[in-house]
Amino acid sequence: MKAGDEISLRLLSLLEHHPAISQRALSAELGLSLGKTHYCLRALIDKGWVKVRNFRSSQNKLAYAYALTPRGIRQRAHATLAFLQRKRVEYADLEAEIRRLEAEARRLEGNARA
């Protein structure tokens, strides 16, 4: 999973749980600039993964509601599974590294006592 894929996954998740979130709030949640957030959001809209609707009854005509499309929901599911698999591999690698370092520390400690 590339960095852009991880941003897309986080963005899809945020939009699914907070459809009325502003781009400014998305930007803060993602830790990205407002421009980068707009660019990423626009890419998801262009791919057909997210639909945008204006709040017609809103006093603020710039308020939008975001909805994941069926394709967006499927993509989020696939991206979540890929992210989970990558994290499992990283976790296994980290466990192996910890075991190696623990064995090395025990060996060094034994040598220091001798």
ROMI-783879 format. One record per residue (C-alpha): x, y, z. Coordinates in steps of 0.1 Angstrom, whole numbers, plus 5000, padded with zeros to 4 digits. Each point is the difference from the previous one (the first is absolute). Example, Ala and Ser with C-alpha at 12.3 -4.5 7.8 and 13.67 -1.06 7.14 Angstrom:
% ROMI-783879
512349555078;501450344993;
% end
This chain:
% ROMI-783879
500050005000;501450334990;499850325021;497350144977;498049685006;500350045037;498750364997;497149884979;499149745025;500150255029;498050254979;497449744991;499749895036;499650365012;497350084974;498149685007;499850095037;499750384997;498250074967;499550375008;503650065010;501650314985;503249994979;501750215027;499149745026;501149724976;503350184995;500550025038;499149635005;502349884972;502950245009;500150134965;499750354985;496650114989;501250004964;501349645002;496849895017;497950164973;502149834973;499749665016;496250055005;499650114964;501949684989;497549785019;497150194985;501549974965;500549625005;496349975009;500649895036;498450315016;497050214992;499650355011;496750185008;499350355011;497950065031;497150174983;498450115033;503350115015;500650375006;503649944989;499749914963;503649885001;499049715023;500249664984;499149645009;502349734987;498749644994;502049704990;498749844968;499749624998;503450004982;501450225028;498849755026;501549714981;503350194996;500150095037;499549635009;502849894976;502350275013;499349915036;500849644993;503250094982;501050245029;499349735025;502149754982;502950244997;499850085038;499949625008;503249964980;501650305017;498949865034;501649664992;503250174989;500150215031;499449695022;503049834983;502250305005;499050025037;500949635005;503350064982;500950305021;499049825033;502249714991;502950244992;499450195033;500149675019;503249904982;501650345007;499049995036;501549655004;503350124985;500050315023;499749785030;502849774990;
% end
